[in-house]
């Protein structure tokens, strides 16, 4: 079965989507994006290929509501930001934000399933960004993410992940342990992933060991550089 990222997955404080009134016009709102977007952008500013020629493309996998895409496109105006999501409702939300903001460097969202053997891209990309996805999907989504990124990244590019992870087989906080239990109760194929297992998967697909940055609310930022 093709994994689909839920519109409102249950999340602990600092990551969750609250049930509230959407902004309208098809736009969905995830309160967590307002809390974490600045911290993520600060890390991305040091890791994305900002010195690449004008028009460098960043592919965002599982863009969700589109609020991150809008914020990051504004934060990095010299990059072309390509959002994507397999869920039609999410894509409508992304498009609604894109229309409202009118950012020239934010492209229309792609219908892209990370597990697919073929991604609907016109050419290679300079970086891939994926926030809060691999724990709210079967492990096949992580496998597909790294395989697809390896196929489409330019030399010198990299894959960015954000979210909760276990380290050394242990949760980094009680809130993450409770979150993991809640995810697995919904679907046994979901769950907070082991950083070491993700790193091993990345190595198998030709990526370097991750650069790791500790983030607020017991999350991590990871950067996997594509090796030549």
C-alpha positions as CSV (number, residue, x, y, z in Angstrom):
1,X,0.0,0.0,0.0
2,X,1.3,3.5,-0.9
3,X,2.0,5.4,2.3
4,X,0.1,8.6,2.8
5,X,1.1,11.3,5.4
6,X,-2.0,12.1,7.5
7,X,-3.3,15.6,7.4
8,X,-3.3,15.9,11.2
9,X,-1.0,13.2,12.6
10,X,-0.8,13.0,16.4
11,X,2.3,14.7,17.6
12,X,3.7,15.8,21.0
13,X,4.1,19.5,21.8
14,X,6.6,21.2,19.5
15,X,5.7,19.1,16.4
16,X,2.0,18.6,16.3
17,X,-0.8,19.7,14.1
18,X,-3.6,21.0,16.1
19,X,-7.2,20.8,15.0
20,X,-8.2,24.4,14.3
21,X,-9.8,26.6,11.8
22,X,-7.8,26.7,8.5
23,X,-6.8,30.1,7.1
24,X,-9.3,29.6,4.3
25,X,-9.0,29.3,0.5
26,X,-8.0,25.7,0.8
27,X,-5.1,26.5,3.0
28,X,-4.4,24.1,6.0
29,X,-2.6,25.2,9.1
30,X,-0.1,23.2,11.1
31,X,0.8,25.2,14.3
32,X,4.1,23.3,14.7
33,X,5.4,24.9,11.5
34,X,5.3,28.3,13.2
35,X,7.3,27.0,16.1
36,X,10.0,25.1,14.2
37,X,10.4,26.9,10.9
38,X,12.9,29.5,12.0
39,X,15.1,26.9,13.8
40,X,15.0,24.7,10.7
41,X,15.8,27.6,8.4
42,X,18.8,28.6,10.5
43,X,20.3,25.1,10.1
44,X,19.4,24.9,6.4
45,X,21.2,28.2,5.9
46,X,24.5,26.4,6.8
47,X,23.8,23.2,4.9
48,X,22.0,24.1,1.7
49,X,24.1,24.9,-1.4
50,X,23.5,28.6,-1.2
51,X,26.7,29.2,-3.1
52,X,25.4,27.2,-6.1
53,X,24.6,29.0,-9.4
54,X,21.4,31.0,-9.4
55,X,18.4,28.7,-9.9
56,X,19.6,25.8,-7.7
57,X,16.7,23.6,-7.0
58,X,15.6,22.2,-3.6
59,X,13.1,19.4,-3.7
60,X,10.9,19.1,-0.6
61,X,9.3,15.7,0.0
62,X,6.0,15.4,2.0
63,X,5.4,19.2,2.1
64,X,2.2,18.8,4.0
65,X,0.2,22.0,4.4
66,X,2.8,24.0,2.4
67,X,3.7,26.4,5.2
68,X,7.3,25.3,5.4
69,X,7.6,25.6,1.6
70,X,6.3,29.2,1.6
71,X,8.6,30.2,4.5
72,X,11.7,28.5,3.1
73,X,11.1,29.9,-0.4
74,X,11.0,33.4,1.2
75,X,14.0,32.7,3.4
76,X,16.1,31.5,0.5
77,X,15.0,33.6,-2.5
78,X,18.0,32.6,-4.7
79,X,16.9,28.9,-4.5
80,X,14.0,27.4,-6.5
81,X,11.8,25.6,-4.0
82,X,9.9,22.5,-5.4
83,X,7.3,21.2,-2.9
84,X,5.7,17.8,-3.3
85,X,3.1,15.6,-1.6
86,X,1.2,12.5,-2.5
87,X,-2.0,13.8,-0.9
88,X,-4.3,15.8,-3.1
89,X,-5.7,17.9,-0.2
90,X,-2.2,18.8,0.9
91,X,-1.3,19.8,-2.7
92,X,-4.3,22.1,-2.8
93,X,-3.2,23.7,0.4
94,X,0.3,24.2,-1.0
95,X,-1.1,25.7,-4.1
96,X,-3.3,28.0,-2.1
97,X,-0.4,29.3,-0.1
98,X,1.7,29.7,-3.2
99,X,-1.1,31.7,-4.9
100,X,-1.6,33.9,-1.9
101,X,2.1,34.7,-1.4
102,X,3.0,35.0,-5.1
103,X,6.6,33.9,-4.7
104,X,8.4,33.5,-8.0
105,X,10.8,30.9,-6.7
106,X,8.1,28.6,-5.2
107,X,6.9,26.0,-7.8
108,X,3.6,24.2,-8.1
109,X,3.5,21.1,-5.9
110,X,4.3,17.7,-7.5
111,X,2.3,14.5,-6.9
112,X,5.3,12.6,-5.7
113,X,5.3,9.4,-3.6
114,X,8.7,8.8,-2.1
115,X,8.3,5.0,-2.5
116,X,7.8,5.2,-6.3
117,X,10.6,4.0,-8.5
118,X,10.2,7.0,-10.8
119,X,9.8,10.6,-9.4
120,X,8.2,13.2,-11.7
121,X,11.2,15.5,-11.9
122,X,12.4,17.4,-15.0
123,X,16.1,17.0,-14.0
124,X,18.5,16.6,-11.1
125,X,18.2,18.7,-7.9
126,X,20.7,20.3,-5.7
127,X,19.2,19.3,-2.4
128,X,16.3,17.3,-0.9
129,X,14.5,18.4,2.2
130,X,12.1,16.1,4.2
131,X,10.6,17.1,7.6
132,X,8.6,14.9,9.8
133,X,7.9,12.1,7.4
134,X,9.7,8.9,7.9
135,X,8.2,8.2,11.3
136,X,4.6,8.7,10.0
137,X,5.0,6.1,7.2
138,X,6.2,2.6,6.8
139,X,10.0,2.0,6.6
140,X,9.6,1.6,2.8
141,X,9.1,5.4,2.7
142,X,12.6,5.9,4.2
143,X,14.0,3.4,1.8
144,X,12.3,5.1,-1.2
145,X,13.4,8.5,0.0
146,X,17.1,7.7,0.1
147,X,16.9,5.7,-3.2
148,X,15.1,8.5,-4.9
149,X,17.5,11.2,-3.5
150,X,20.5,9.1,-4.7
151,X,19.0,9.0,-8.2
152,X,18.2,12.7,-8.5
153,X,20.7,14.6,-6.4
154,X,23.6,16.4,-8.2
155,X,27.1,15.6,-7.1
156,X,27.8,17.7,-4.0
157,X,24.2,17.8,-3.0
158,X,22.6,16.4,0.1
159,X,19.4,15.2,1.8
160,X,18.1,17.0,4.9
161,X,15.9,15.2,7.5
162,X,14.1,16.8,10.5
163,X,12.2,15.0,13.2
164,X,12.5,12.8,16.3
165,X,15.0,10.0,16.3
166,X,16.2,7.3,18.7
167,X,19.9,7.2,19.4
168,X,21.7,4.0,20.3
169,X,18.3,2.3,20.4
170,X,16.9,4.7,23.1
171,X,14.5,7.5,23.0
172,X,16.0,10.9,23.7
173,X,13.0,12.1,25.8
174,X,9.9,10.7,27.5
175,X,7.7,12.7,25.2
176,X,9.3,11.0,22.2
177,X,8.8,7.6,23.7
178,X,5.1,8.3,24.3
179,X,4.8,9.7,20.8
180,X,6.4,6.5,19.4
181,X,4.0,4.3,21.3
182,X,1.0,6.4,20.0
183,X,2.2,6.1,16.4
184,X,2.7,2.3,16.6
185,X,-0.7,1.9,18.2
186,X,-2.2,3.5,15.1
187,X,0.0,1.5,12.7
188,X,2.7,-1.0,13.7
189,X,4.7,0.0,10.6
190,X,5.1,3.6,11.8
191,X,7.3,4.8,14.6
192,X,10.3,6.9,15.6
193,X,13.3,5.6,13.7
194,X,16.8,4.7,15.0
195,X,19.3,7.2,13.9
196,X,21.8,4.4,13.3
197,X,19.4,2.5,11.1
198,X,18.7,5.6,9.0
199,X,22.5,6.2,8.7
200,X,23.0,2.6,7.6
201,X,20.3,3.0,5.0
202,X,21.9,6.2,3.8
203,X,25.3,4.6,3.5
204,X,23.8,1.8,1.4
205,X,22.6,4.4,-1.0
206,X,25.9,6.1,-1.3
207,X,25.5,8.9,1.3
208,X,28.1,10.0,3.8
209,X,27.6,9.7,7.6
210,X,25.1,12.3,8.8
211,X,25.9,15.7,10.1
212,X,23.7,16.0,13.2
213,X,22.3,19.1,14.9
214,X,20.2,19.0,18.0
215,X,17.0,20.9,17.7
216,X,14.3,22.3,20.0
217,X,11.5,20.0,21.2
218,X,13.7,16.8,21.2
219,X,14.1,16.8,17.4
220,X,17.2,16.4,15.3
221,X,18.4,17.9,12.0
222,X,20.4,15.5,9.8
223,X,22.3,16.2,6.6
224,X,23.4,13.3,4.4
225,X,25.9,14.5,1.8
226,X,25.9,12.6,-1.5
227,X,29.3,11.0,-2.0
228,X,31.0,11.2,-5.4
